[in-house]
Amino acid sequence: MRAIWKGALTFGLVNVPVKVYSATEDHDVSLHQVHAADGGRIRYQRICEIDGEVVPYADIDKAYDDGERTVVLTSDDFAALPSERSREIEVVEFVPTEQIDLLTLDKAYYLEPDSKSPKAYVLLRQTLEQTDRTAIVRFALRQKTRLAALRVRGDVLVLQTLLWADEVREATFPVLDEPVKISSKELELSASLVDSFSSDFDPTEFADEYQQELRTLIDAKLEKGDAFDTAETFGEKEDAGGGEVIDLMEALRASVEKSRAARSGSGPTKNDVDADTESAPAKKKPAKKEPAKKKAS
């Protein structure tokens, strides 16, 4: 992991230097958009509405529009804000852990002690454990002032940002105001059903089946030749020696012809290829899901 931020965790006169790491990551298969007709890559460009030119990121600022006037804010403007300059994670209070509404929990970060001696870090961790309290902290990250809950996970301090009070919508559903009569027998049966599903939660027993099936489908298409050659389809950058640059349209035509040839002619028929492609994911499912089943056992 790579630290995304460095600062100091402060409460009272205690100062704990820390490094901040993102605690989560996305496991979704990365996909991009292509033209359905020829498989050409679809790219989005940042176009200026005034001169019609493509604008590089380095020349882009942010602006606020109140409907009549526009105020442009530069990177220097943001850097001048006091909260952005601060490198402190300030503890503002310690609250009972049960008072933290799970609905308000947002992004999670790991904190690593950033000093020769982790004594102050360990002291805070043990104090939170013994008192069963969660620290509410305030800090600035990526041009935003944030409120967060500081808690213990194993032997590591975890910082989990909180939504602000005005970011949580109020749930007002008139239908819930209507009186509903629940009999004792219904409640008893419902409790019995809950009891039949009761278990200790182990997140490793669950897997993202959609992503597993998507990977299986992609692997099957690659094995059956139902794909464009990436280098030919999207082209290659010209090397330092001024090598030949592949013409995109010619590469697309060649890729389409190659794909069609694999589906017909002396090879398998189109129906055979389609049938194999449809059945391939099913054949590969046991191999893909075997690790998940082992974890559950």
C-alpha positions in Angstrom: 0.0 0.0 0.0 1.0 3.6 -0.6 0.3 6.4 1.9 -2.1 9.0 0.5 -1.6 11.5 3.2 0.6 12.3 6.2 -0.2 14.3 9.3 -0.6 14.1 13.0 -3.4 12.8 15.2 -3.9 15.3 18.1 -6.0 15.1 21.3 -5.2 17.5 24.1 -1.4 17.9 24.2 -0.8 14.5 22.7 0.5 14.4 19.2 0.6 11.2 17.2 2.3 11.3 13.7 0.5 9.0 11.3 0.4 7.9 7.7 -3.0 7.5 6.0 -3.8 4.6 3.7 -7.0 3.8 1.8 -8.5 0.7 3.5 -10.6 -0.5 0.6 -10.2 -1.1 -3.1 -12.5 -1.9 -6.0 -12.5 -5.4 -7.4 -14.8 -4.8 -10.4 -13.6 -5.8 -13.8 -12.4 -2.7 -15.6 -14.4 -2.1 -18.8 -14.3 0.6 -21.4 -16.7 1.7 -24.2 -16.3 0.8 -27.8 -18.3 1.5 -31.0 -20.7 -1.5 -31.5 -20.2 -1.4 -35.3 -16.4 -1.9 -35.5 -15.1 -2.2 -31.9 -13.3 1.2 -32.1 -12.4 2.7 -28.7 -14.7 5.5 -27.5 -12.8 8.3 -25.7 -14.0 11.5 -24.1 -12.2 14.8 -24.5 -12.4 18.0 -22.5 -13.5 20.6 -25.0 -13.7 24.3 -24.3 -17.1 25.6 -25.3 -15.7 29.0 -26.4 -12.8 28.1 -28.7 -13.7 24.4 -29.3 -10.1 23.3 -28.4 -9.2 20.2 -26.3 -8.0 21.4 -22.9 -5.3 19.6 -20.9 -5.8 19.0 -17.2 -3.0 21.4 -16.3 -5.0 24.3 -17.8 -8.3 23.4 -16.1 -9.6 25.4 -13.1 -12.8 25.1 -11.1 -15.6 27.6 -11.0 -18.9 28.4 -9.2 -21.9 29.7 -11.2 -24.7 31.4 -9.2 -26.9 31.6 -12.4 -25.8 35.1 -13.3 -22.1 35.3 -12.5 -19.2 32.9 -12.6 -16.3 32.9 -10.1 -13.1 31.0 -11.1 -11.2 29.3 -8.4 -7.6 28.3 -9.1 -5.4 25.7 -7.4 -3.7 28.6 -5.5 -7.0 29.8 -4.2 -7.7 26.3 -2.7 -4.2 26.0 -1.3 -4.7 29.3 0.6 -7.6 28.0 2.6 -6.7 27.4 6.2 -8.3 24.0 6.5 -6.5 22.8 3.4 -3.1 23.8 4.8 -3.7 21.9 8.1 -2.1 18.5 8.5 -3.8 17.7 11.7 -6.5 15.1 12.5 -8.0 16.8 15.5 -10.0 14.8 18.1 -13.0 16.9 19.1 -14.7 14.4 21.4 -15.0 10.8 22.5 -18.5 9.3 22.2 -20.1 5.9 23.1 -19.5 3.6 20.1 -23.2 2.7 19.9 -24.1 6.3 19.1 -22.4 6.2 15.7 -25.1 5.7 13.1 -24.0 3.2 10.5 -25.9 5.1 7.9 -23.4 8.0 8.2 -20.2 5.9 7.8 -18.4 6.5 4.5 -14.8 6.0 3.3 -12.4 4.0 5.5 -8.7 4.6 6.0 -5.9 2.8 7.9 -3.6 4.9 10.2 0.0 3.8 10.6 2.3 5.3 13.2 4.9 7.6 11.5 7.5 7.9 14.3 10.3 5.9 15.7 8.3 5.0 18.8 4.6 3.9 18.4 3.9 4.4 22.1 1.5 7.3 21.7 -0.3 5.4 18.9 -0.6 2.2 21.1 -1.8 4.3 24.1 -4.6 5.8 22.1 -5.6 2.4 20.7 -5.7 0.8 24.1 -7.6 3.7 25.6 -10.3 3.4 22.9 -10.6 -0.3 23.5 -10.8 -0.1 27.3 -13.3 2.7 27.4 -15.4 1.4 24.5 -15.4 4.8 23.0 -15.1 6.1 19.4 -13.2 9.3 18.8 -14.9 11.9 16.6 -12.2 13.8 14.6 -12.0 16.6 12.1 -9.5 17.1 9.4 -9.0 18.3 5.8 -8.3 16.0 2.9 -8.4 16.7 -0.9 -9.9 20.1 -0.5 -12.6 19.1 1.8 -13.2 19.4 5.5 -14.2 16.1 6.9 -15.7 14.6 10.0 -14.7 11.1 10.9 -14.9 8.3 13.4 -11.6 7.0 14.8 -11.9 3.4 16.0 -9.9 0.2 16.5 -9.7 -2.7 14.1 -7.4 -5.5 15.4 -4.2 -3.6 16.3 -4.7 -0.8 13.8 -6.5 2.6 14.2 -9.1 3.1 11.5 -10.4 6.4 10.3 -13.8 6.3 8.8 -15.3 9.5 7.3 -18.8 10.4 8.3 -21.5 12.1 6.2 -22.5 15.5 7.5 -25.9 15.8 9.1 -27.4 17.6 6.2 -26.2 14.9 3.8 -28.4 12.3 5.3 -32.0 12.4 3.9 -34.9 12.2 6.3 -37.0 9.1 5.8 -40.7 10.3 5.7 -43.0 7.6 4.5 -46.7 8.3 5.3 -47.6 4.6 4.9 -45.6 3.9 8.1 -47.8 6.3 10.1 -50.7 4.0 9.6 -51.4 1.6 12.6 -50.5 -2.0 11.9 -51.6 -4.9 14.1 -49.0 -7.7 14.6 -50.3 -10.8 16.4 -48.1 -12.6 18.9 -48.2 -15.7 16.8 -46.9 -13.8 13.7 -44.1 -12.3 15.8 -43.2 -15.7 17.2 -43.0 -17.3 13.7 -41.0 -14.3 12.5 -38.5 -14.7 15.4 -38.3 -18.4 14.7 -37.4 -17.7 11.1 -34.7 -15.3 12.1 -33.3 -17.9 14.5 -33.1 -20.5 11.7 -30.9 -18.1 9.7 -28.8 -17.0 12.7 -25.0 -17.3 12.3 -21.7 -15.6 13.0 -20.9 -13.3 10.1 -17.8 -14.2 8.1 -17.4 -12.0 5.0 -15.0 -14.5 3.4 -17.9 -16.9 2.9 -19.4 -14.5 0.3 -18.2 -13.7 -3.2 -19.2 -11.3 -5.9 -20.9 -13.8 -8.2 -21.6 -11.2 -10.9 -17.9 -10.3 -11.2 -16.9 -14.0 -11.2 -19.3 -14.7 -14.0 -18.2 -11.7 -16.0 -14.6 -12.8 -15.8 -15.6 -16.3 -16.8 -17.5 -14.9 -19.8 -14.5 -12.8 -20.8 -12.1 -15.8 -20.5 -14.4 -17.9 -22.7 -14.6 -15.2 -25.4 -10.8 -14.9 -25.4 -10.4 -18.7 -25.7 -12.8 -18.9 -28.6 -11.2 -16.0 -30.5 -14.2 -13.7 -30.0 -12.0 -10.7 -29.4 -10.1 -8.0 -31.3 -6.3 -7.9 -31.0 -5.8 -5.0 -28.6 -2.6 -3.6 -30.3 -4.2 -3.8 -33.7 -7.5 -2.4 -32.7 -6.3 0.5 -30.7 -3.0 1.1 -32.5 0.5 1.3 -31.2 2.5 4.4 -30.3 5.3 5.3 -32.7 8.7 4.3 -31.3 11.7 6.6 -31.0 13.0 5.4 -34.3 10.0 6.5 -36.2 8.5 3.1 -36.8 5.3 2.5 -38.8 2.1 3.5 -37.1 -0.8 1.2 -37.7 -3.8 2.7 -39.4 -6.7 2.4 -37.1 -9.4 1.7 -39.7 -7.3 -0.9 -41.5 -6.6 -2.5 -38.1 -10.3 -2.6 -37.3 -11.1 -4.1 -40.7 -8.4 -6.7 -40.3 -9.5 -7.6 -36.8 -13.2 -8.0 -38.0 -12.1 -10.2 -40.9 -9.9 -12.3 -38.6 -12.8 -12.7 -36.1 -15.2 -13.7 -38.9 -12.7 -16.2 -40.3 -12.5 -17.9 -37.0 -16.3 -18.3 -37.0 -16.6 -19.7 -40.5 -14.8 -21.3 -43.4 -12.6 -24.4 -42.7 -13.0 -23.9 -38.9 -16.0 -24.5 -36.8 -19.4 -23.2 -38.0 -20.9 -20.1 -36.5 -23.5 -22.1 -34.6 -20.7 -24.4 -33.2 -18.8 -21.4 -32.0 -21.9 -19.7 -30.5 -22.8 -23.0 -28.7 -19.3 -23.4 -27.4 -19.1 -19.8 -26.2 -22.4 -20.2 -24.3 -21.4 -23.5 -22.7 -17.9 -22.4 -21.8 -18.8 -20.3 -18.8 -20.8 -23.2 -17.4 -17.9 -25.6 -17.8 -15.5 -23.2 -16.1 -17.8 -22.3 -13.1 -16.6 -25.0 -10.8 -13.0 -23.9 -11.2 -13.9 -20.3 -10.6 -16.1 -20.8 -7.5 -14.1 -23.6 -5.9 -12.1 -21.2 -3.6 -15.3 -19.6 -2.3 -16.7 -23.0 -1.4 -13.6 -23.9 0.5 -13.8 -20.8 2.5 -17.4 -21.4 3.4 -16.8 -25.0 4.6 
